[in-house]
Amino acid sequence: MSKACTVGPESVRMIELGHPWIIADSYTKKWPAGETGDLVELVDPSGRFLAQALLDPKDRIVARVLSRERMRLDRGWVKERLQRAIAMRRDHAGLVDTDAYRLVNGEGDLLPGITVDHYGDYLMVQIYCSGWRRHLKLVTQALDELLEPAGIYEKSRPQNTRELESGGEGKKYGQLLSGKPAPEPLVVLENGLSFQVSLERGLNTGLFLDQRKNRRDLMARVQGKRFLNLFSYTGAFSVAAAAAGASLVTSVDASPGYMEQARSNFSVNRLNPKRHEFLVGDCLTVLDDLARQKKCYDVVLMDPPSFSTTSKSRFTTRGGTADLVAAAMKLLKGGGLLIASSNHQKVDLADYLKELRRGALQAGGTLQVVSLSGQPEDFPYPVTFPEGRYLKYAICVKG
């Protein structure tokens, strides 16, 4: 029998609006003692049933709504939710020449606090709500039954902010939950291009799946153009540009390790890294150097990392994006494209566009937005959960 947990008027309203999170407040402090992973009944102050939720009492989000009806958290229920997610990708995600994509997007697939990514013959599970830890075997058994992957991995998320900031390069965060170990690196396909990923090492796998459609869009815009990729990470946008016929691709990242992975991704696609530039350094410093050398580009893309767990990163604070835009515009020819992207959940689109405006004014130029997009179809979010719409990708023409 699930414990009854009373929520206050604000939480009642949020549940009725369809929001899946219960945030800790004076009401949740009075809940009966429970263990992480318990299935609890949420009731209003009069005792009326509202929803069933997964308990995570030590977190700021103390519970996540699994259903507005009474249910049992068993294999049948998990399997039904997974089948729904799989069908959605099959019918709506447009996965052409691609075997790397998101299979379960947490709240967006009515499984709040857990994601599953598909990499070739393997699956990668990530837990964002400790309540799922107890039920992880249910999830992996259901995935094995439905998809028969070669193996299922889990990548853990460190609580330590410094690890999140550094990106955890080379450190082992992945563990095999079932099946056989994946090759290291594992080569996956996206938009007909090959990319190396690691299901074991690093905080991330080496390929951000939520930019797949944006990379495809870039490929249609860069033929014969000079392309500058800032915060290039392992070079996925750079590979896409080079494969689409960009005359020069310049990749900039502060990490020598990521730059080596970028070169490898060029080689895997039979693209000669020697025909392009790989610059290791702080992006603002490199932009200043390139401006002094009077370099000029047709397309500049900036996709800085976002650490929503820390305010130390200069690109999560007000003014960071604007400074970057102003510096990049000096290198962009008139009529050229500035592509600015942010995955920072706490910055909404209106505020992000203000940062771009601030940068353009700082540079003494103008930017016209010709396209605005976000994450692809395999990263759905409910209309009741605005936090799920996190990715902002603005294509702007320099006036």
C-alpha atoms as a printed R data frame, in Angstrom:
    type eleno elety resid chain resno      x      y       z
1   ATOM     1    CA   MET     A     1  0.000  0.000   0.000
2   ATOM     2    CA   SER     A     2  1.452  3.382  -1.019
3   ATOM     3    CA   LYS     A     3  1.950  5.995   1.700
4   ATOM     4    CA   ALA     A     4 -0.301  9.056   1.432
5   ATOM     5    CA   CYS     A     5  1.710 12.289   1.195
6   ATOM     6    CA   THR     A     6 -0.138 15.600   1.474
7   ATOM     7    CA   VAL     A     7  0.889 18.397  -0.901
8   ATOM     8    CA   GLY     A     8  0.117 22.094  -0.506
9   ATOM     9    CA   PRO     A     9 -2.112 24.268  -2.720
10  ATOM    10    CA   GLU     A    10  0.761 25.294  -5.039
11  ATOM    11    CA   SER     A    11  1.725 21.659  -5.700
12  ATOM    12    CA   VAL     A    12 -1.953 20.696  -6.131
13  ATOM    13    CA   ARG     A    13 -2.217 23.356  -8.827
14  ATOM    14    CA   MET     A    14  0.985 22.181 -10.542
15  ATOM    15    CA   ILE     A    15 -0.157 18.530 -10.534
16  ATOM    16    CA   GLU     A    16 -3.532 19.533 -11.980
17  ATOM    17    CA   LEU     A    17 -1.718 21.518 -14.684
18  ATOM    18    CA   GLY     A    18  0.220 18.338 -15.506
19  ATOM    19    CA   HIS     A    19  3.662 19.301 -14.146
20  ATOM    20    CA   PRO     A    20  5.601 16.184 -13.045
21  ATOM    21    CA   TRP     A    21  7.775 17.667 -10.247
22  ATOM    22    CA   ILE     A    22  7.041 18.120  -6.552
23  ATOM    23    CA   ILE     A    23  9.472 20.648  -5.103
24  ATOM    24    CA   ALA     A    24 10.425 20.447  -1.400
25  ATOM    25    CA   ASP     A    25  8.388 22.851   0.780
26  ATOM    26    CA   SER     A    26  6.822 23.081   4.242
27  ATOM    27    CA   TYR     A    27  4.241 20.407   3.308
28  ATOM    28    CA   THR     A    28  6.773 17.837   2.065
29  ATOM    29    CA   LYS     A    29  8.744 18.232   5.324
30  ATOM    30    CA   LYS     A    30  5.746 16.702   7.149
31  ATOM    31    CA   TRP     A    31  5.503 13.628   4.912
32  ATOM    32    CA   PRO     A    32  5.715 10.229   6.620
33  ATOM    33    CA   ALA     A    33  9.257  8.816   6.588
34  ATOM    34    CA   GLY     A    34  9.951  7.024   3.323
35  ATOM    35    CA   GLU     A    35 12.813  5.457   1.408
36  ATOM    36    CA   THR     A    36 14.256  6.696  -1.883
37  ATOM    37    CA   GLY     A    37 12.399  4.838  -4.633
38  ATOM    38    CA   ASP     A    38  9.130  4.367  -2.729
39  ATOM    39    CA   LEU     A    39  5.952  4.771  -4.754
40  ATOM    40    CA   VAL     A    40  3.769  7.258  -2.860
41  ATOM    41    CA   GLU     A    41  0.240  8.626  -3.229
42  ATOM    42    CA   LEU     A    42 -0.009 12.391  -3.488
43  ATOM    43    CA   VAL     A    43 -3.172 13.794  -1.902
44  ATOM    44    CA   ASP     A    44 -4.510 17.310  -1.346
45  ATOM    45    CA   PRO     A    45 -5.102 18.662   2.201
46  ATOM    46    CA   SER     A    46 -8.626 17.162   2.183
47  ATOM    47    CA   GLY     A    47 -7.223 13.700   1.384
48  ATOM    48    CA   ARG     A    48 -8.322 13.640  -2.288
49  ATOM    49    CA   PHE     A    49 -6.098 11.438  -4.487
50  ATOM    50    CA   LEU     A    50 -4.087 13.388  -7.058
51  ATOM    51    CA   ALA     A    51 -1.291 11.178  -8.421
52  ATOM    52    CA   GLN     A    52  1.280  8.484  -7.749
53  ATOM    53    CA   ALA     A    53  4.904  9.542  -7.606
54  ATOM    54    CA   LEU     A    54  8.423  8.222  -7.155
55  ATOM    55    CA   LEU     A    55  9.988  9.431  -3.906
56  ATOM    56    CA   ASP     A    56 13.447 11.008  -3.726
57  ATOM    57    CA   PRO     A    57 13.340 12.615  -0.260
58  ATOM    58    CA   LYS     A    58 16.900 13.991  -0.195
59  ATOM    59    CA   ASP     A    59 16.562 15.882  -3.472
60  ATOM    60    CA   ARG     A    60 15.098 19.360  -4.129
61  ATOM    61    CA   ILE     A    61 12.597 17.567  -6.394
62  ATOM    62    CA   VAL     A    62 11.291 15.284  -3.637
63  ATOM    63    CA   ALA     A    63  8.906 13.326  -5.880
64  ATOM    64    CA   ARG     A    64  8.216 12.877  -9.590
65  ATOM    65    CA   VAL     A    65  4.719 12.102 -10.815
66  ATOM    66    CA   LEU     A    66  4.483  8.770 -12.645
67  ATOM    67    CA   SER     A    67  0.721  8.647 -13.132
68  ATOM    68    CA   ARG     A    68 -2.459 10.600 -12.400
69  ATOM    69    CA   GLU     A    69 -4.133  7.219 -11.796
70  ATOM    70    CA   ARG     A    70 -3.371  4.493  -9.267
71  ATOM    71    CA   MET     A    71 -0.733  2.091 -10.632
72  ATOM    72    CA   ARG     A    72  1.882 -0.467  -9.686
73  ATOM    73    CA   LEU     A    73  5.509  0.148 -10.569
74  ATOM    74    CA   ASP     A    74  6.129 -3.287 -12.069
75  ATOM    75    CA   ARG     A    75  7.539 -4.706 -15.278
76  ATOM    76    CA   GLY     A    76  4.200 -4.480 -17.089
77  ATOM    77    CA   TRP     A    77  3.850 -0.765 -16.353
78  ATOM    78    CA   VAL     A    78  7.491  0.010 -17.284
79  ATOM    79    CA   LYS     A    79  7.205 -2.054 -20.462
80  ATOM    80    CA   GLU     A    80  4.057 -0.208 -21.573
81  ATOM    81    CA   ARG     A    81  5.749  3.184 -21.109
82  ATOM    82    CA   LEU     A    82  8.851  2.002 -23.000
83  ATOM    83    CA   GLN     A    83  6.739  0.605 -25.862
84  ATOM    84    CA   ARG     A    84  5.056  3.990 -26.192
85  ATOM    85    CA   ALA     A    85  8.460  5.726 -26.382
86  ATOM    86    CA   ILE     A    86  9.797  3.244 -28.960
87  ATOM    87    CA   ALA     A    87  6.684  3.667 -31.154
88  ATOM    88    CA   MET     A    88  7.016  7.452 -31.013
89  ATOM    89    CA   ARG     A    89 10.583  7.276 -32.392
90  ATOM    90    CA   ARG     A    90  9.526  4.834 -35.088
91  ATOM    91    CA   ASP     A    91  6.598  6.970 -36.245
92  ATOM    92    CA   HIS     A    92  7.795 10.540 -35.739
93  ATOM    93    CA   ALA     A    93 11.562 10.899 -35.272
94  ATOM    94    CA   GLY     A    94 12.687 10.752 -38.928
95  ATOM    95    CA   LEU     A    95 15.811  8.735 -38.144
96  ATOM    96    CA   VAL     A    96 17.395  8.421 -41.592
97  ATOM    97    CA   ASP     A    97 20.896  6.861 -41.813
98  ATOM    98    CA   THR     A    98 21.067  7.199 -38.023
99  ATOM    99    CA   ASP     A    99 21.485  4.659 -35.220
100 ATOM   100    CA   ALA     A   100 22.349  7.123 -32.415
101 ATOM   101    CA   TYR     A   101 19.332  8.831 -30.850
102 ATOM   102    CA   ARG     A   102 17.364  9.285 -27.627
103 ATOM   103    CA   LEU     A   103 14.962  6.438 -26.954
104 ATOM   104    CA   VAL     A   104 13.465  7.696 -23.663
105 ATOM   105    CA   ASN     A   105 13.522 11.377 -22.762
106 ATOM   106    CA   GLY     A   106 12.512 11.320 -19.100
107 ATOM   107    CA   GLU     A   107  9.536 13.599 -18.427
108 ATOM   108    CA   GLY     A   108  8.926 13.869 -22.185
109 ATOM   109    CA   ASP     A   109  8.112 10.147 -22.296
110 ATOM   110    CA   LEU     A   110  6.210 10.037 -18.984
111 ATOM   111    CA   LEU     A   111  9.208  8.413 -17.267
112 ATOM   112    CA   PRO     A   112 10.460 11.408 -15.257
113 ATOM   113    CA   GLY     A   113 14.040 11.263 -14.009
114 ATOM   114    CA   ILE     A   114 15.446  8.632 -16.385
115 ATOM   115    CA   THR     A   115 16.755  8.708 -19.971
116 ATOM   116    CA   VAL     A   116 17.742  5.952 -22.395
117 ATOM   117    CA   ASP     A   117 19.943  6.603 -25.430
118 ATOM   118    CA   HIS     A   118 20.406  4.265 -28.390
119 ATOM   119    CA   TYR     A   119 23.966  3.870 -29.725
120 ATOM   120    CA   GLY     A   120 24.220  1.298 -32.522
121 ATOM   121    CA   ASP     A   121 23.526 -2.096 -30.925
122 ATOM   122    CA   TYR     A   122 23.812 -0.690 -27.394
123 ATOM   123    CA   LEU     A   123 21.670  1.259 -24.954
124 ATOM   124    CA   MET     A   124 22.777  3.830 -22.370
125 ATOM   125    CA   VAL     A   125 20.657  4.569 -19.295
126 ATOM   126    CA   GLN     A   126 21.108  7.704 -17.180
127 ATOM   127    CA   ILE     A   127 19.396  8.357 -13.865
128 ATOM   128    CA   TYR     A   128 18.548 11.929 -12.823
129 ATOM   129    CA   CYS     A   129 16.294 10.879  -9.925
130 ATOM   130    CA   SER     A   130 17.778  8.525  -7.312
131 ATOM   131    CA   GLY     A   131 14.338  6.965  -6.891
132 ATOM   132    CA   TRP     A   132 14.935  4.964 -10.089
133 ATOM   133    CA   ARG     A   133 18.031  3.231  -8.668
134 ATOM   134    CA   ARG     A   134 15.852  0.643  -6.878
135 ATOM   135    CA   HIS     A   135 13.884 -0.068 -10.063
136 ATOM   136    CA   LEU     A   136 16.764 -0.073 -12.552
137 ATOM   137    CA   LYS     A   137 16.616 -3.852 -13.018
138 ATOM   138    CA   LEU     A   138 12.938 -3.559 -14.021
139 ATOM   139    CA   VAL     A   139 13.937 -1.043 -16.691
140 ATOM   140    CA   THR     A   140 16.876 -3.061 -18.056
141 ATOM   141    CA   GLN     A   141 14.828 -6.298 -18.137
142 ATOM   142    CA   ALA     A   142 12.038 -4.565 -20.056
143 ATOM   143    CA   LEU     A   143 14.552 -3.004 -22.495
144 ATOM   144    CA   ASP     A   144 16.188 -6.421 -23.031
145 ATOM   145    CA   GLU     A   145 12.802 -7.992 -23.778
146 ATOM   146    CA   LEU     A   146 11.665 -5.261 -26.146
147 ATOM   147    CA   LEU     A   147 14.868 -4.496 -28.073
148 ATOM   148    CA   GLU     A   148 17.406 -7.288 -27.431
149 ATOM   149    CA   PRO     A   149 20.406 -4.907 -27.424
150 ATOM   150    CA   ALA     A   150 23.961 -6.264 -27.427
151 ATOM   151    CA   GLY     A   151 24.422 -4.568 -24.052
152 ATOM   152    CA   ILE     A   152 22.996 -1.944 -21.712
153 ATOM   153    CA   TYR     A   153 25.222  0.589 -19.947
154 ATOM   154    CA   GLU     A   154 24.579  3.139 -17.240
155 ATOM   155    CA   LYS     A   155 26.541  6.373 -16.987
156 ATOM   156    CA   SER     A   156 26.445  7.902 -13.528
157 ATOM   157    CA   ARG     A   157 26.209 11.663 -12.970
158 ATOM   158    CA   PRO     A   158 28.675 12.970 -10.355
159 ATOM   159    CA   GLN     A   159 27.358 15.324  -7.669
160 ATOM   160    CA   ASN     A   160 30.699 17.142  -7.639
161 ATOM   161    CA   THR     A   161 30.347 20.380  -9.609
162 ATOM   162    CA   ARG     A   162 34.062 20.475 -10.480
163 ATOM   163    CA   GLU     A   163 33.788 17.115 -12.209
164 ATOM   164    CA   LEU     A   164 30.812 18.381 -14.205
165 ATOM   165    CA   GLU     A   165 32.810 21.467 -15.192
166 ATOM   166    CA   SER     A   166 35.884 19.526 -16.294
167 ATOM   167    CA   GLY     A   167 33.802 17.111 -18.365
168 ATOM   168    CA   GLY     A   168 35.442 14.127 -16.662
169 ATOM   169    CA   GLU     A   169 37.625 13.385 -19.687
170 ATOM   170    CA   GLY     A   170 38.981  9.852 -19.750
171 ATOM   171    CA   LYS     A   171 37.525  8.888 -16.354
172 ATOM   172    CA   LYS     A   172 35.294  5.807 -16.201
173 ATOM   173    CA   TYR     A   173 31.683  6.763 -15.508
174 ATOM   174    CA   GLY     A   174 29.984  3.979 -17.463
175 ATOM   175    CA   GLN     A   175 29.246  0.475 -16.247
176 ATOM   176    CA   LEU     A   176 27.788 -2.476 -18.106
177 ATOM   177    CA   LEU     A   177 24.422 -3.513 -16.630
178 ATOM   178    CA   SER     A   178 23.651 -6.389 -18.991
179 ATOM   179    CA   GLY     A   179 24.922 -8.020 -22.182
180 ATOM   180    CA   LYS     A   180 28.449 -7.884 -23.612
181 ATOM   181    CA   PRO     A   181 30.925 -4.972 -23.456
182 ATOM   182    CA   ALA     A   182 30.872 -2.438 -26.295
183 ATOM   183    CA   PRO     A   183 33.926 -1.805 -28.488
184 ATOM   184    CA   GLU     A   184 36.053  1.118 -27.289
185 ATOM   185    CA   PRO     A   185 35.454  3.371 -29.123
186 ATOM   186    CA   LEU     A   186 32.076  2.377 -30.528
187 ATOM   187    CA   VAL     A   187 31.354  3.781 -34.011
188 ATOM   188    CA   VAL     A   188 27.773  4.981 -34.548
189 ATOM   189    CA   LEU     A   189 25.944  6.519 -37.491
190 ATOM   190    CA   GLU     A   190 24.263  9.949 -37.617
191 ATOM   191    CA   ASN     A   191 22.910 11.483 -40.832
192 ATOM   192    CA   GLY     A   192 25.068  9.018 -42.777
193 ATOM   193    CA   LEU     A   193 28.278 10.093 -40.980
194 ATOM   194    CA   SER     A   194 30.311  7.986 -38.547
195 ATOM   195    CA   PHE     A   195 31.193  9.122 -35.025
196 ATOM   196    CA   GLN     A   196 33.233  7.497 -32.282
197 ATOM   197    CA   VAL     A   197 31.597  7.330 -28.853
198 ATOM   198    CA   SER     A   198 32.569  5.849 -25.507
199 ATOM   199    CA   LEU     A   199 29.944  4.198 -23.344
200 ATOM   200    CA   GLU     A   200 32.496  3.774 -20.553
201 ATOM   201    CA   ARG     A   201 34.773  6.810 -20.424
202 ATOM   202    CA   GLY     A   202 33.972 10.480 -19.903
203 ATOM   203    CA   LEU     A   203 30.898 12.149 -18.457
204 ATOM   204    CA   ASN     A   204 29.391 12.321 -21.934
205 ATOM   205    CA   THR     A   205 29.720  9.781 -24.707
206 ATOM   206    CA   GLY     A   206 31.375 12.129 -27.221
207 ATOM   207    CA   LEU     A   207 28.279 12.929 -29.312
208 ATOM   208    CA   PHE     A   208 25.444 15.238 -28.263
209 ATOM   209    CA   LEU     A   209 22.404 13.563 -29.792
210 ATOM   210    CA   ASP     A   210 20.113 16.579 -29.409
211 ATOM   211    CA   GLN     A   211 21.974 18.467 -32.171
212 ATOM   212    CA   ARG     A   212 21.424 15.829 -34.878
213 ATOM   213    CA   LYS     A   213 18.834 17.806 -36.869
214 ATOM   214    CA   ASN     A   214 20.812 21.017 -36.492
215 ATOM   215    CA   ARG     A   215 23.905 19.307 -37.896
216 ATOM   216    CA   ARG     A   216 21.844 18.129 -40.861
217 ATOM   217    CA   ASP     A   217 20.606 21.693 -41.358
218 ATOM   218    CA   LEU     A   218 24.194 23.006 -41.228
219 ATOM   219    CA   MET     A   219 25.233 20.600 -43.994
220 ATOM   220    CA   ALA     A   220 22.821 22.337 -46.379
221 ATOM   221    CA   ARG     A   221 24.383 25.753 -45.652
222 ATOM   222    CA   VAL     A   222 28.176 25.351 -45.809
223 ATOM   223    CA   GLN     A   223 29.212 24.054 -49.227
224 ATOM   224    CA   GLY     A   224 32.199 26.089 -50.444
225 ATOM   225    CA   LYS     A   225 32.098 28.205 -47.248
226 ATOM   226    CA   ARG     A   226 34.677 28.944 -44.550
227 ATOM   227    CA   PHE     A   227 33.296 27.562 -41.262
228 ATOM   228    CA   LEU     A   228 34.436 28.365 -37.706
229 ATOM   229    CA   ASN     A   229 33.253 25.995 -34.949
230 ATOM   230    CA   LEU     A   230 33.722 27.363 -31.408
231 ATOM   231    CA   PHE     A   231 33.602 24.955 -28.420
232 ATOM   232    CA   SER     A   232 33.921 22.222 -31.021
233 ATOM   233    CA   TYR     A   233 34.076 19.341 -28.452
234 ATOM   234    CA   THR     A   234 34.727 16.140 -30.442
235 ATOM   235    CA   GLY     A   235 34.072 17.867 -33.756
236 ATOM   236    CA   ALA     A   236 30.628 16.575 -34.786
237 ATOM   237    CA   PHE     A   237 29.560 19.907 -36.360
238 ATOM   238    CA   SER     A   238 33.029 20.205 -37.940
239 ATOM   239    CA   VAL     A   239 32.788 16.743 -39.513
240 ATOM   240    CA   ALA     A   240 29.293 17.564 -40.814
241 ATOM   241    CA   ALA     A   241 30.587 20.802 -42.395
242 ATOM   242    CA   ALA     A   242 33.663 19.179 -43.956
243 ATOM   243    CA   ALA     A   243 31.586 16.270 -45.334
244 ATOM   244    CA   ALA     A   244 29.149 18.783 -46.863
245 ATOM   245    CA   GLY     A   245 31.956 20.505 -48.765
246 ATOM   246    CA   ALA     A   246 33.011 23.448 -46.592
247 ATOM   247    CA   SER     A   247 36.216 24.905 -48.077
248 ATOM   248    CA   LEU     A   248 37.787 25.371 -44.625
249 ATOM   249    CA   VAL     A   249 36.731 24.110 -41.210
250 ATOM   250    CA   THR     A   250 38.386 25.681 -38.155
251 ATOM   251    CA   SER     A   251 37.631 23.894 -34.872
252 ATOM   252    CA   VAL     A   252 38.376 25.578 -31.530
253 ATOM   253    CA   ASP     A   253 38.229 23.925 -28.102
254 ATOM   254    CA   ALA     A   254 40.100 24.301 -24.812
255 ATOM   255    CA   SER     A   255 40.643 20.534 -24.484
256 ATOM   256    CA   PRO     A   256 43.551 18.835 -26.318
257 ATOM   257    CA   GLY     A   257 41.858 15.468 -25.652
258 ATOM   258    CA   TYR     A   258 38.632 16.482 -27.367
259 ATOM   259    CA   MET     A   259 40.643 17.907 -30.260
260 ATOM   260    CA   GLU     A   260 42.329 14.519 -30.775
261 ATOM   261    CA   GLN     A   261 38.886 12.884 -30.815
262 ATOM   262    CA   ALA     A   262 37.771 15.450 -33.398
263 ATOM   263    CA   ARG     A   263 40.721 14.533 -35.657
264 ATOM   264    CA   SER     A   264 39.787 10.848 -35.248
265 ATOM   265    CA   ASN     A   265 36.194 11.588 -36.253
266 ATOM   266    CA   PHE     A   266 37.504 13.286 -39.422
267 ATOM   267    CA   SER     A   267 39.636 10.231 -40.217
268 ATOM   268    CA   VAL     A   268 36.783  7.758 -39.567
269 ATOM   269    CA   ASN     A   269 34.806  9.623 -42.258
270 ATOM   270    CA   ARG     A   270 37.781  9.610 -44.676
271 ATOM   271    CA   LEU     A   271 38.112 13.381 -44.373
272 ATOM   272    CA   ASN     A   272 41.702 14.585 -44.294
273 ATOM   273    CA   PRO     A   273 42.248 16.490 -41.003
274 ATOM   274    CA   LYS     A   274 45.297 18.197 -42.562
275 ATOM   275    CA   ARG     A   275 43.030 20.193 -44.883
276 ATOM   276    CA   HIS     A   276 41.381 21.861 -41.890
277 ATOM   277    CA   GLU     A   277 42.424 23.723 -38.706
278 ATOM   278    CA   PHE     A   278 42.322 22.473 -35.115
279 ATOM   279    CA   LEU     A   279 43.070 25.181 -32.552
280 ATOM   280    CA   VAL     A   280 43.394 24.375 -28.846
281 ATOM   281    CA   GLY     A   281 42.676 27.315 -26.541
282 ATOM   282    CA   ASP     A   282 40.134 29.492 -24.771
283 ATOM   283    CA   CYS     A   283 37.583 30.552 -27.389
284 ATOM   284    CA   LEU     A   284 37.630 34.279 -26.576
285 ATOM   285    CA   THR     A   285 41.449 34.353 -26.660
286 ATOM   286    CA   VAL     A   286 41.487 32.463 -29.975
287 ATOM   287    CA   LEU     A   287 38.857 34.837 -31.415
288 ATOM   288    CA   ASP     A   288 41.089 37.802 -30.517
289 ATOM   289    CA   ASP     A   289 44.079 36.089 -32.187
290 ATOM   290    CA   LEU     A   290 42.079 35.335 -35.350
291 ATOM   291    CA   ALA     A   291 40.807 38.943 -35.490
292 ATOM   292    CA   ARG     A   292 44.394 40.218 -35.270
293 ATOM   293    CA   GLN     A   293 45.290 37.930 -38.176
294 ATOM   294    CA   LYS     A   294 42.365 39.486 -40.143
295 ATOM   295    CA   LYS     A   295 40.743 36.056 -40.610
296 ATOM   296    CA   CYS     A   296 37.253 36.016 -42.116
297 ATOM   297    CA   TYR     A   297 34.547 33.329 -42.095
298 ATOM   298    CA   ASP     A   298 31.218 32.781 -43.860
299 ATOM   299    CA   VAL     A   299 29.647 30.768 -41.020
300 ATOM   300    CA   VAL     A   300 30.501 30.897 -37.295
301 ATOM   301    CA   LEU     A   301 28.878 28.472 -34.852
302 ATOM   302    CA   MET     A   302 29.068 28.795 -31.070
303 ATOM   303    CA   ASP     A   303 27.728 26.070 -28.809
304 ATOM   304    CA   PRO     A   304 29.338 26.650 -25.392
305 ATOM   305    CA   PRO     A   305 28.956 24.020 -22.672
306 ATOM   306    CA   SER     A   306 26.377 24.880 -20.065
307 ATOM   307    CA   PHE     A   307 26.759 23.894 -16.423
308 ATOM   308    CA   SER     A   308 23.386 24.561 -14.855
309 ATOM   309    CA   THR     A   309 24.837 23.259 -11.572
310 ATOM   310    CA   THR     A   310 27.348 26.090 -11.328
311 ATOM   311    CA   SER     A   311 27.443 29.835 -11.794
312 ATOM   312    CA   LYS     A   312 31.228 29.825 -12.287
313 ATOM   313    CA   SER     A   313 31.120 29.183 -16.019
314 ATOM   314    CA   ARG     A   314 31.413 32.547 -17.771
315 ATOM   315    CA   PHE     A   315 28.879 31.463 -20.401
316 ATOM   316    CA   THR     A   316 26.076 30.804 -17.929
317 ATOM   317    CA   THR     A   317 26.269 34.321 -16.508
318 ATOM   318    CA   ARG     A   318 24.758 37.459 -17.980
319 ATOM   319    CA   GLY     A   319 27.146 38.987 -20.494
320 ATOM   320    CA   GLY     A   320 29.122 35.824 -21.340
321 ATOM   321    CA   THR     A   321 27.157 35.039 -24.487
322 ATOM   322    CA   ALA     A   322 27.092 38.716 -25.507
323 ATOM   323    CA   ASP     A   323 30.913 38.991 -25.292
324 ATOM   324    CA   LEU     A   324 31.262 35.874 -27.400
325 ATOM   325    CA   VAL     A   325 28.797 37.131 -30.043
326 ATOM   326    CA   ALA     A   326 30.604 40.490 -30.253
327 ATOM   327    CA   ALA     A   327 34.006 38.806 -30.685
328 ATOM   328    CA   ALA     A   328 32.682 36.342 -33.294
329 ATOM   329    CA   MET     A   329 31.003 39.077 -35.358
330 ATOM   330    CA   LYS     A   330 34.406 40.696 -35.985
331 ATOM   331    CA   LEU     A   331 35.395 37.583 -37.958
332 ATOM   332    CA   LEU     A   332 32.137 37.196 -39.866
333 ATOM   333    CA   LYS     A   333 31.726 38.669 -43.318
334 ATOM   334    CA   GLY     A   334 28.648 40.775 -44.137
335 ATOM   335    CA   GLY     A   335 25.760 38.479 -45.054
336 ATOM   336    CA   GLY     A   336 27.487 35.616 -43.235
337 ATOM   337    CA   LEU     A   337 25.767 33.361 -40.702
338 ATOM   338    CA   LEU     A   338 26.207 33.451 -36.946
339 ATOM   339    CA   ILE     A   339 24.749 30.315 -35.393
340 ATOM   340    CA   ALA     A   340 24.324 30.552 -31.628
341 ATOM   341    CA   SER     A   341 23.251 27.606 -29.514
342 ATOM   342    CA   SER     A   342 22.624 27.084 -25.804
343 ATOM   343    CA   ASN     A   343 21.419 24.070 -23.848
344 ATOM   344    CA   HIS     A   344 21.089 26.015 -20.589
345 ATOM   345    CA   GLN     A   345 17.673 25.051 -19.196
346 ATOM   346    CA   LYS     A   346 17.468 28.108 -16.932
347 ATOM   347    CA   VAL     A   347 17.828 30.650 -19.762
348 ATOM   348    CA   ASP     A   348 14.616 31.011 -21.731
349 ATOM   349    CA   LEU     A   349 14.468 31.935 -25.407
350 ATOM   350    CA   ALA     A   350 13.502 35.593 -24.868
351 ATOM   351    CA   ASP     A   351 16.462 36.144 -22.512
352 ATOM   352    CA   TYR     A   352 18.784 34.313 -24.883
353 ATOM   353    CA   LEU     A   353 17.792 36.562 -27.794
354 ATOM   354    CA   LYS     A   354 18.496 39.579 -25.556
355 ATOM   355    CA   GLU     A   355 22.049 38.256 -25.093
356 ATOM   356    CA   LEU     A   356 22.450 37.993 -28.873
357 ATOM   357    CA   ARG     A   357 21.096 41.542 -29.242
358 ATOM   358    CA   ARG     A   358 23.525 42.801 -26.594
359 ATOM   359    CA   GLY     A   359 26.433 41.162 -28.433
360 ATOM   360    CA   ALA     A   360 25.406 42.616 -31.803
361 ATOM   361    CA   LEU     A   361 25.134 46.135 -30.323
362 ATOM   362    CA   GLN     A   362 28.514 45.696 -28.613
363 ATOM   363    CA   ALA     A   363 30.025 44.813 -31.992
364 ATOM   364    CA   GLY     A   364 28.280 47.770 -33.658
365 ATOM   365    CA   GLY     A   365 26.476 45.497 -36.112
366 ATOM   366    CA   THR     A   366 23.095 43.884 -36.720
367 ATOM   367    CA   LEU     A   367 21.840 40.300 -36.641
368 ATOM   368    CA   GLN     A   368 18.667 39.073 -38.344
369 ATOM   369    CA   VAL     A   369 17.255 35.804 -37.029
370 ATOM   370    CA   VAL     A   370 16.298 33.615 -39.996
371 ATOM   371    CA   SER     A   371 15.701 30.367 -38.123
372 ATOM   372    CA   LEU     A   372 15.032 29.285 -34.550
373 ATOM   373    CA   SER     A   373 14.987 25.652 -33.557
374 ATOM   374    CA   GLY     A   374 15.437 23.401 -30.555
375 ATOM   375    CA   GLN     A   375 15.885 19.721 -29.908
376 ATOM   376    CA   PRO     A   376 14.763 17.047 -32.414
377 ATOM   377    CA   GLU     A   377 11.704 14.791 -32.255
378 ATOM   378    CA   ASP     A   378 13.420 12.143 -30.126
379 ATOM   379    CA   PHE     A   379 13.713 14.750 -27.317
380 ATOM   380    CA   PRO     A   380  9.980 15.441 -26.783
381 ATOM   381    CA   TYR     A   381  8.615 17.418 -23.842
382 ATOM   382    CA   PRO     A   382  5.051 17.760 -22.546
383 ATOM   383    CA   VAL     A   383  3.359 21.138 -23.077
384 ATOM   384    CA   THR     A   384  2.841 21.063 -19.296
385 ATOM   385    CA   PHE     A   385  6.612 20.938 -18.677
386 ATOM   386    CA   PRO     A   386  8.329 24.059 -20.085
387 ATOM   387    CA   GLU     A   387 11.650 22.980 -18.511
388 ATOM   388    CA   GLY     A   388 11.749 20.254 -21.163
389 ATOM   389    CA   ARG     A   389 12.281 22.817 -23.935
390 ATOM   390    CA   TYR     A   390 15.895 23.630 -23.165
391 ATOM   391    CA   LEU     A   391 17.804 23.737 -26.481
392 ATOM   392    CA   LYS     A   392 17.977 27.049 -28.324
393 ATOM   393    CA   TYR     A   393 19.577 27.179 -31.791
394 ATOM   394    CA   ALA     A   394 19.427 30.545 -33.557
395 ATOM   395    CA   ILE     A   395 20.659 31.090 -37.117
396 ATOM   396    CA   CYS     A   396 21.319 34.792 -37.706
397 ATOM   397    CA   VAL     A   397 22.494 36.778 -40.740
398 ATOM   398    CA   LYS     A   398 25.032 39.534 -40.117
399 ATOM   399    CA   GLY     A   399 23.792 42.819 -41.582
